[in-house]
Amino acid sequence: MIASSSADLPSQINANKQTASSLQSEINAESAQIGKTANGVAAAKQNLDIAQARLVTQSQALAYGFSRGFLVSAAITLLTVVVALVMLRVKREDLAGINPMAAPSD
């Protein structure tokens, strides 16, 4: 808008200053909101990193537990085989004199 007189000029300058002040306030408010959002994103990333570290630790602990469980079960199986071999060991002398076709006597 072009001033029609010099009396309008101060009021237009004052209106422009108010508009500039209002715009500056909006810019400051938007800048603060952007700062909050940036801090929120940084905090969320930090929380995500912490959660991922916990997940890795828990999965490693779970894998270690399963490997130990399989190791223990393998040891138990081996012990069972050894015990079975010791208990069921039959010698040739034990079988001497036994007729497998004879009926059992009561």
C-alpha positions in Angstrom: 0.0 0.0 0.0 1.4 3.4 -1.0 1.0 6.2 1.5 -1.2 9.0 0.4 0.1 11.5 2.9 2.9 11.8 5.3 0.5 11.4 8.2 -0.3 7.9 7.1 3.4 7.0 7.0 4.0 6.6 10.8 0.9 4.5 11.1 2.0 2.2 8.3 5.5 1.9 9.8 3.9 1.1 13.1 1.6 -1.6 11.5 4.6 -3.1 9.7 6.5 -3.2 13.0 3.6 -5.0 14.6 3.4 -7.5 11.7 7.1 -8.1 11.9 6.9 -8.6 15.6 4.0 -11.0 15.2 6.0 -13.0 12.5 9.0 -13.0 14.7 6.9 -14.5 17.6 5.6 -17.2 15.2 9.1 -18.0 14.0 10.3 -18.3 17.6 7.3 -20.6 18.5 8.0 -22.8 15.4 11.7 -22.9 16.2 10.9 -24.0 19.7 8.6 -26.7 18.4 11.3 -27.9 16.0 13.7 -28.0 18.9 11.3 -30.1 20.9 10.7 -32.5 18.0 14.5 -32.8 17.4 15.1 -33.6 21.1 12.2 -36.1 21.1 13.6 -37.9 18.1 17.0 -38.0 19.7 15.5 -39.4 22.9 13.5 -42.0 21.0 16.7 -43.0 19.1 18.5 -43.4 22.4 15.7 -45.5 23.9 15.7 -47.6 20.7 19.5 -48.2 21.0 19.0 -49.2 24.7 16.2 -51.6 23.8 18.3 -53.1 20.9 21.2 -53.6 23.3 19.0 -55.4 25.8 17.5 -57.6 23.1 21.0 -58.6 21.9 22.0 -59.4 25.4 18.9 -61.5 26.1 19.1 -63.4 22.8 22.8 -64.2 23.5 21.9 -65.4 27.0 19.1 -67.5 25.6 21.4 -69.1 23.0 24.0 -69.8 25.7 21.3 -71.5 27.8 20.1 -73.7 24.9 23.7 -74.7 24.1 24.3 -75.6 27.7 21.1 -77.6 27.8 22.1 -79.6 24.7 25.5 -80.2 26.2 24.0 -81.6 29.4 21.5 -83.7 27.5 24.3 -85.1 25.4 26.3 -86.0 28.5 23.3 -87.7 30.0 22.8 -89.7 26.8 26.4 -90.8 26.8 26.2 -91.7 30.5 23.1 -93.8 29.8 24.8 -95.7 27.0 27.8 -96.4 29.2 25.6 -97.6 32.1 23.7 -99.8 29.7 26.9 -101.3 28.3 28.2 -102.0 31.8 24.9 -103.5 33.1 24.2 -105.6 30.0 27.7 -107.0 29.5 27.4 -110.7 28.8 30.5 -112.9 28.7 31.0 -116.2 26.8 31.4 -118.0 30.1 28.0 -116.8 31.3 26.4 -118.4 28.3 28.3 -121.8 28.6 26.1 -124.7 29.4 22.9 -123.0 28.6 20.7 -124.7 26.0 18.5 -122.0 24.4 16.1 -124.7 23.2 15.5 -126.2 26.6 12.3 -125.5 28.4 12.7 -123.6 31.6 12.3 -125.7 34.7 10.1 -124.6 37.5 
